[in-house]
């Protein structure tokens, strides 16, 4: 059943007063709907609610019910107001004890939802009466968008104690203390993602100390770290999470030696994925990153270094020495010397499955070093993406001549000869025959 059709089912659970009010609002479109509550409690089967999908479903449902209405700006305004009323009521029945949710998403990023000040905020579902029953078993919670999340976090900290996966996107004047208290209230947080956080962050990261036994996945994206020297303790709480398996620091600002020191002193013996993507700083955490890699003790299999390698001396050598089981590598290359370091790495890391050289600043033009790379690639390699490099057709031909025959995925547009050479067919070959192609083409090969 389509999500918009489900709105008709959930409509039956509205109160008689609410049904009457809505029937009056759209007399022609809703008059045929039954007013009897179904014998089967469909809501008891509901385990996952996504605000964005619910809102879109209601908008689509209303459009199908009002096709005969003349469309104008006033009609659109009334339809949006009615959508907000219906979504608010859906939130009430979702959190009235009928459903026991496992997952809840209140994410309005990249989505048009702008309630007026005098309207009930549909995003306040966790604050409705009955939420203590419907949300007490919640395991996954995502909350994102440019709105203050204090009321939601305060309410849920009292209700939800077993959140395992938590994603918060956009600080938007949200209190860091309230987010920290929400994290502390959880018994076994496993995965935490924080994106676009520009407010105070020390208390949030310190709260992870309470999750030291269970936390396995930590991702910080576009967060602004303080430059104050007093913040050398910023990552101390995270450093105590000895069972951490994934650590991602992506596009964060002011990621310096002082901030990273606690992580360098930590023992992440189970760390499998380490990704760092940062702009140049006056004191790059070279020693600290190398220490994290060394302290992983051969557990690392996925590494991403989207950094200026010239500021991180010997980092490739460190990977070659301490990561013999490496499977996936993403690294920014801007100089021939860095390409040579990558080539040397493959003498030790012989099990690589995926290699990415992404574009971060400008494309780096390669010649013979690309051919040397083709010679050094291990026979285990399945995927290769060279978006950060540019090269001549002749260089590319030589590179293909040297590549192992194991590769099944390229991210650019010179595949037919390679496939023919190793008896592979191109799954989406018809796309390559078009007169126009996008800047980047991804092709998969069949054996």
Secondary structure as UniProt FT lines:
FT   HELIX           3..11
FT   TURN            12..13
FT   HELIX           16..25
FT   HELIX           27..30
FT   TURN            31..32
FT   HELIX           42..45
FT   STRAND          48..50
FT   HELIX           51..65
FT   TURN            66..68
FT   HELIX           73..94
FT   TURN            95..97
FT   STRAND          103..107
FT   TURN            109..110
FT   TURN            117..118
FT   HELIX           122..127
FT   TURN            129..130
FT   HELIX           131..134
FT   TURN            135..137
FT   STRAND          140..144
FT   HELIX           150..159
FT   STRAND          165..169
FT   TURN            172..173
FT   HELIX           176..184
FT   STRAND          191..195
FT   HELIX           202..206
FT   HELIX           207..211
FT   TURN            212..214
FT   STRAND          217..221
FT   HELIX           229..233
FT   TURN            234..235
FT   HELIX           236..239
FT   TURN            242..243
FT   STRAND          246..253
FT   HELIX           257..264
FT   TURN            269..270
FT   STRAND          273..278
FT   TURN            282..283
FT   HELIX           286..295
FT   TURN            296..298
FT   STRAND          302..306
FT   HELIX           309..311
FT   TURN            313..314
FT   HELIX           315..322
FT   TURN            324..325
FT   STRAND          328..331
FT   HELIX           336..345
FT   TURN            346..348
FT   STRAND          354..356
FT   STRAND          364..365
FT   HELIX           368..376
FT   TURN            379..380
FT   STRAND          383..385
FT   TURN            387..388
FT   STRAND          389..390
FT   HELIX           393..402
FT   TURN            405..406
FT   STRAND          409..410
FT   HELIX           416..421
FT   TURN            422..423
FT   STRAND          425..426
FT   TURN            427..428
FT   HELIX           429..432
FT   STRAND          443..446
//
